[in-house]
Amino acid sequence: MSGTPPRTADLFDAVELTWPAARLHRAGPWLIREGQGGGKRVSAASLLGDTPDIAQMETEQAALDQAPLVMIRAGQEALDTALAEAGYARVDPVMVLVAPARDMCADLPPDTGFTVDWPPLAAQVEIWEEGGIGPARIAVMDRCMLPRTTLLGRVRDKPAATAYVALHEDIAMLHALEVRAPYRRAGLGRQMMQAAAGWAMAQGAQWMAVLVVEQNVAAQGLYQRLGMRPAGHYHYRIRK
C-alpha cells in the first residue's frame, strides 16, 4: 500500500456518514442511533463520555423499540469489560479495510459494470433483496446526503451484482456488495470493487474503504487480493 492511510477518526466519520442512522439522540454520555430496522450499525449506541451509565442506555434504546446494543471501538476496553460484566455478549467483530483507489483501478471487460445514479434500478433492488438487504437497509442508502452512486454488474447481459458507494472527503466507502449466487467465484466481485475505485478516482477520492465481518473469510480474501489492509476495527456488545 502506498501513502499514509487515513486517520481512524476519518474512517469512522466515513462509516457514519455514508451509512447514516435515521436520527441521532444524545442521552448523557451516550450517542444513540435510531436505525428504524436498518441493522446494527445504525442502531447501536456509542459512549462519548468516560463513565457508562448502562441503565440509561437501555432506557433510551427501549424508548426507540431497539435492543440494548453498543458499538465498541479500540481504546474502549473499560466499557467492553463493564458490558461483559453486565451480561452483554460480544458479537460481529468488524474490520475496516482500505487501499489507495488508484491501486485498485483496472481496465474492465466491456459491458461488465456500470454506475447507476440514485435511485437504483429495480433489478438492483431485487439483487439486494435476494441477499437479505431489504427496504430498511435501502432506506439507509437513501438517507445519505454525500456524493454517491450504485453499481450494476452484468454477466451475459443479465443483472448479476450490485453495490452502493459514497464519498466522504477523500474516502470512498463501499457498502452492500451483493453478487447473485450463480455468478459467484467468477471474479465479478473483484470487478465491482474495481469499478467502484474508478468512480472514486473520478470524484477525487484517494482511498477506497470497505467493512467486513471477521467471520466472512471469503470476502476478506477478495479484499486482501485487491490490496486492501486493516485500518480500524470495532465490535458490538448486545444483551444476552
C-alpha positions in Angstrom: 0.0 0.0 0.0 1.3 3.4 -0.9 0.8 6.6 1.0 -0.3 7.2 4.6 -3.7 5.6 5.4 -6.5 7.8 6.5 -6.8 8.5 10.2 -9.0 6.1 12.1 -11.3 9.0 13.1 -11.8 10.0 9.5 -12.6 6.4 8.6 -15.2 6.2 11.2 -16.7 9.5 10.1 -17.0 7.9 6.6 -18.7 4.9 8.1 -21.2 7.1 9.9 -21.9 9.5 7.1 -22.0 7.1 4.2 -24.4 4.7 6.1 -26.4 7.1 8.3 -28.8 6.4 11.0 -32.3 7.8 10.7 -31.7 10.0 13.7 -29.1 10.6 16.4 -30.1 11.1 20.1 -27.8 12.3 22.8 -28.5 10.9 26.3 -25.9 11.9 28.9 -22.6 10.3 27.8 -24.3 8.2 25.1 -25.0 8.7 21.4 -28.0 6.6 20.5 -28.5 5.8 16.8 -32.1 5.3 15.7 -31.9 2.7 13.0 -35.6 2.0 12.0 -34.7 -1.6 11.2 -31.6 -0.8 9.2 -29.3 -3.1 11.1 -26.8 -3.0 14.0 -24.5 -0.3 12.6 -27.3 2.3 12.6 -29.0 1.1 15.8 -26.1 0.9 18.2 -25.2 3.2 21.0 -21.7 4.8 21.4 -20.2 6.1 24.6 -18.9 9.6 24.1 -18.0 10.2 27.8 -15.9 8.4 30.3 -18.4 6.7 32.6 -21.0 4.4 31.2 -24.5 4.5 32.6 -25.7 1.3 31.2 -29.2 1.6 32.6 -29.6 5.0 30.9 -28.5 3.5 27.5 -31.0 0.6 28.0 -33.8 3.0 28.7 -33.1 5.1 25.6 -32.9 2.1 23.4 -36.1 0.7 24.7 -37.8 4.0 24.0 -36.8 3.6 20.4 -38.0 0.0 20.4 -34.4 -1.2 19.9 -32.5 -3.9 21.7 -29.7 -2.8 24.1 -26.7 -2.6 21.7 -23.4 -0.9 22.0 -20.6 -0.3 19.4 -17.1 -0.8 20.9 -14.0 0.7 19.2 -10.3 0.4 20.0 -9.4 2.1 23.3 -12.8 1.4 24.9 -11.6 -1.7 26.8 -13.1 -0.4 30.1 -16.5 -0.1 28.5 -16.1 -3.5 26.9 -15.4 -5.0 30.3 -18.3 -3.3 32.0 -20.7 -4.5 29.4 -19.4 -8.1 29.6 -19.8 -8.0 33.4 -23.4 -6.7 32.9 -24.2 -9.8 30.8 -23.6 -8.4 27.3 -22.3 -10.8 24.6 -19.6 -9.8 22.1 -20.9 -10.1 18.6 -19.9 -9.3 15.0 -16.3 -8.1 15.1 -15.8 -5.9 12.0 -12.6 -4.7 10.2 -12.3 -1.5 8.3 -10.1 -2.2 5.2 -8.6 0.5 3.0 -6.4 0.8 -0.1 -5.4 3.6 -2.4 -8.1 3.9 -5.0 -5.6 4.2 -7.8 -4.1 0.9 -6.9 -7.5 -0.8 -7.3 -8.4 0.6 -10.7 -8.3 -1.7 -13.7 -9.5 -1.9 -17.3 -12.7 -3.9 -17.1 -14.3 -6.1 -19.8 -16.9 -4.2 -21.9 -20.4 -4.2 -20.5 -19.3 -5.7 -17.2 -20.2 -2.9 -14.7 -22.0 0.4 -14.8 -22.6 3.2 -12.4 -26.2 4.0 -11.8 -27.1 7.2 -10.1 -29.5 7.1 -7.2 -32.2 5.8 -7.1 -31.2 2.2 -8.0 -32.8 0.2 -10.8 -35.5 -2.4 -9.9 -33.0 -5.1 -10.9 -30.5 -3.9 -8.3 -33.2 -3.8 -5.6 -34.1 -7.3 -6.5 -30.5 -8.5 -6.2 -30.2 -6.8 -2.8 -33.4 -8.3 -1.5 -32.2 -11.8 -2.6 -29.2 -11.2 -0.4 -31.2 -10.1 2.6 -30.7 -6.3 2.0 -34.3 -5.2 2.3 -36.2 -1.9 2.3 -34.9 -0.8 5.7 -31.3 -1.0 4.6 -32.0 0.5 1.2 -33.6 3.4 3.2 -30.2 3.8 4.9 -28.6 4.4 1.5 -31.4 6.7 0.5 -30.7 8.9 3.6 -27.1 9.6 2.6 -26.5 13.2 1.6 -23.0 12.8 0.3 -21.9 12.2 -3.3 -22.9 8.6 -4.0 -23.7 6.1 -6.7 -24.6 2.5 -7.2 -23.0 -0.2 -9.3 -24.7 -2.7 -11.5 -22.7 -5.8 -12.6 -23.8 -7.8 -15.6 -22.9 -11.2 -17.0 -24.0 -12.1 -20.5 -26.3 -9.0 -20.4 -28.0 -10.3 -17.2 -28.1 -8.4 -13.9 -25.7 -10.3 -11.7 -24.4 -7.9 -8.9 -24.9 -4.6 -7.3 -23.3 -2.3 -4.7 -23.5 1.2 -3.2 -20.6 3.6 -2.7 -20.5 7.1 -1.2 -17.8 9.6 -0.8 -16.7 11.4 2.4 -13.8 13.8 1.8 -11.1 11.7 0.1 -12.5 8.3 1.3 -15.0 6.4 -0.9 -16.7 3.7 1.2 -18.4 0.8 -0.5 -21.4 -1.0 1.1 -23.9 -3.7 0.3 -21.9 -5.5 -2.3 -24.1 -8.4 -3.4 -23.4 -11.0 -6.2 -26.1 -13.4 -7.2 -25.4 -17.0 -6.3 -24.9 -18.3 -9.9 -22.3 -15.7 -10.6 -20.1 -16.0 -7.5 -16.5 -17.2 -7.6 -16.1 -15.9 -11.1 -14.3 -12.6 -10.5 -17.4 -10.4 -10.6 -16.9 -9.2 -7.0 -13.4 -8.1 -7.9 -14.6 -6.3 -11.0 -17.3 -4.5 -8.9 -14.7 -3.2 -6.5 -12.5 -2.1 -9.4 -15.5 -0.3 -10.9 -16.1 1.4 -7.6 -12.4 2.5 -7.4 -12.8 4.0 -10.9 -15.8 6.0 -9.8 -14.0 7.1 -6.7 -11.0 8.3 -8.6 -13.3 10.3 -10.9 -14.7 12.0 -7.8 -11.3 12.9 -6.5 -11.1 10.3 -3.8 -7.7 9.0 -2.7 -8.9 5.9 -0.7 -11.3 3.0 -1.1 -12.7 1.6 2.1 -15.0 -1.3 3.0 -16.3 -3.0 6.1 -16.0 -6.8 6.6 -17.2 -9.0 9.4 -14.2 -11.1 10.6 -16.1 -14.3 10.1 -16.6 -13.6 6.4 -13.4 -15.2 5.2 -14.4 -15.3 1.6 -14.9 -11.5 1.5 -11.7 -10.9 3.3 -9.8 -12.9 0.7 -11.3 -10.8 -2.1 -10.4 -7.5 -0.4 -6.9 -8.7 0.5 -6.2 -9.7 -3.1 -7.2 -6.2 -4.1 -4.5 -4.9 -1.8 -6.9 -3.7 1.0 -5.5 -3.8 4.5 -6.9 -3.3 8.0 -7.0 0.2 9.3 -9.6 0.0 12.1 -12.0 -2.3 13.8 -15.0 -2.5 16.1 -17.4 -5.0 17.6 -20.7 -4.9 19.4 -22.0 -5.8 22.8 -25.6 -6.9 23.0 -27.7 -8.1 25.9 -27.9 -11.9 26.0 
